[in-house]
Each structure stands twice: as C-alpha cells, then as structure tokens.
Amino acid sequence: MLNIGGSARILMHRDPVDMRKSIDGLSFLVSGEFFENPSDGSVYVFFNRQKDKVKLLYWDRNGFCMWYKRLEKQHFKIPEISGQSAAISAEHFRWLMDGLDVTKLQGFKALKYELFC
C-alpha cells in the first residue's frame, strides 16, 4: 500500500470523478475546483460514483504521481463532505483504504504534556 506520512496534507474530493481522467484532468480539477496548486505537495483523493475505485494525485519532487485502486467486491465507505473538498488525516486515509467506516471509528486522542512531575 502507498505510505503517506503524517505530515502530508490529504484532501478528498466531494463529487464522484470519471476514472478515465489522468494526471492532466485531475490536476485541472484540483486547480479549478479545490482552488489549490496541484504541485504543492498535498495528496488529492478522488472516488468514482460506485465508490469502488479511488485515484490519488500528488507531486513528487519533479513530477506528478497517480495511484489507483479498484475494489473487486466491496465499496469504500466515504464520509459526507460539506464543502467541495475535505482534509483528512493520514490515519483516516489508511482506515478508508482498509474498508473501515471512519465516521464510526475513533482512535485515541493525542496527548501533549508540558510538565512532568
């Protein structure tokens, strides 16, 4: 599986996308609908209408990369998105790719301590 680090910004597109789109078509969506620079280092996630295919677009130092996954018998459990796109954590992305419903799962909250006694 693709390893996306915790520092990567991951933006998920709200509307279904025609999976025939390649790098140029997806980067046009990123700039035209997300109003983002597709080469900014973020990972952009697109699903099809049946929710059984996903494409990722991201910039890797000197060129675009596209990652594609097709499920054979199941569907991704995509959460509702209110705007045109939604930022998700790397952990939620991994849960989505594993077929988990991120709206029903919640991991431990990160703790940050200032003082130790």
C-alpha positions as CSV (number, residue, x, y, z in Angstrom):
1,M,0.0,0.0,0.0
2,L,1.0,3.6,-0.6
3,N,2.7,5.0,2.5
4,I,1.5,8.6,3.2
5,G,3.3,10.3,6.1
6,G,1.6,12.0,8.9
7,S,2.7,15.4,7.7
8,A,1.2,15.1,4.2
9,R,-2.0,17.2,3.7
10,I,-4.7,14.9,2.2
11,L,-7.7,16.5,0.5
12,M,-10.7,14.3,-0.5
13,H,-12.9,15.5,-3.4
14,R,-16.6,15.6,-2.6
15,D,-18.1,14.7,-6.0
16,P,-17.6,11.5,-8.0
17,V,-15.0,11.7,-10.7
18,D,-14.7,10.0,-14.1
19,M,-11.9,7.4,-13.6
20,R,-10.8,7.9,-17.2
21,K,-9.3,11.1,-16.1
22,S,-5.5,11.0,-16.0
23,I,-3.0,13.3,-14.4
24,D,-3.9,16.4,-16.5
25,G,-7.6,16.0,-15.9
26,L,-7.2,15.5,-12.2
27,S,-4.7,18.4,-11.8
28,F,-7.3,20.6,-13.6
29,L,-9.9,19.6,-11.1
30,V,-7.5,20.4,-8.2
31,S,-6.8,23.9,-9.5
32,G,-10.3,24.6,-10.8
33,E,-12.5,23.1,-8.0
34,F,-10.2,23.0,-5.0
35,F,-8.5,26.3,-5.9
36,E,-5.3,24.6,-4.9
37,N,-1.9,24.3,-6.6
38,P,-1.7,20.6,-7.6
39,S,2.1,20.6,-7.1
40,D,2.0,21.9,-3.6
41,G,2.9,18.5,-2.0
42,S,-0.7,17.6,-1.0
43,V,-2.3,14.3,-1.8
44,Y,-5.6,14.7,-3.7
45,V,-8.1,11.8,-3.4
46,F,-10.9,11.1,-6.0
47,F,-13.5,8.4,-5.9
48,N,-15.9,7.2,-8.7
49,R,-19.7,7.2,-8.4
50,Q,-19.9,3.5,-7.4
51,K,-17.3,4.1,-4.7
52,D,-15.3,1.1,-5.7
53,K,-12.4,3.0,-7.3
54,V,-10.0,5.6,-6.0
55,K,-7.3,7.7,-7.6
56,L,-4.7,9.8,-5.8
57,L,-2.7,12.6,-7.4
58,Y,0.4,14.1,-5.8
59,W,3.5,15.9,-6.7
60,D,6.8,14.0,-6.0
61,R,9.8,16.5,-6.2
62,N,9.9,16.8,-10.0
63,G,6.7,15.3,-11.4
64,F,3.2,14.1,-10.8
65,C,2.3,10.7,-9.5
66,M,-1.0,9.0,-9.8
67,W,-2.1,6.0,-7.6
68,Y,-5.1,3.9,-8.5
69,K,-7.0,1.2,-6.6
70,R,-10.0,-0.8,-7.7
71,L,-12.0,-3.0,-5.3
72,E,-13.3,-6.2,-6.7
73,K,-16.4,-6.9,-4.5
74,Q,-16.8,-4.1,-2.0
75,H,-17.2,-0.3,-1.7
76,F,-15.3,2.4,0.1
77,K,-17.2,3.9,3.0
78,I,-16.7,7.6,2.2
79,P,-17.9,10.1,4.8
80,E,-20.2,13.0,3.9
81,I,-18.3,16.2,2.8
82,S,-20.0,19.5,3.2
83,G,-17.7,21.7,1.0
84,Q,-16.0,20.9,-2.3
85,S,-13.3,19.0,-0.5
86,A,-12.3,17.9,3.0
87,A,-9.0,17.4,4.6
88,I,-8.5,14.0,6.3
89,S,-5.6,12.7,8.4
90,A,-3.2,10.0,7.2
91,E,-4.8,7.7,9.8
92,H,-8.3,8.2,8.4
93,F,-6.9,7.7,4.9
94,R,-5.5,4.3,5.9
95,W,-8.8,3.4,7.5
96,L,-10.7,4.3,4.3
97,M,-8.3,2.2,2.2
98,D,-8.8,-0.7,4.6
99,G,-12.6,-0.5,4.1
100,L,-13.4,0.9,7.5
101,D,-16.1,3.5,8.2
102,V,-14.2,6.5,9.5
103,T,-17.4,8.1,10.8
104,K,-17.8,5.2,13.3
105,L,-14.2,4.8,14.3
106,Q,-12.2,6.9,16.6
107,G,-8.6,6.4,17.8
108,F,-7.1,7.6,21.0
109,K,-6.6,11.3,21.2
110,A,-3.0,12.5,21.0
111,L,-1.8,13.8,24.4
112,K,0.6,16.7,24.8
113,Y,2.1,17.4,28.2
114,E,4.0,20.5,29.2
115,L,5.2,19.4,32.7
116,F,6.1,16.1,34.2
117,C,6.2,15.6,37.9
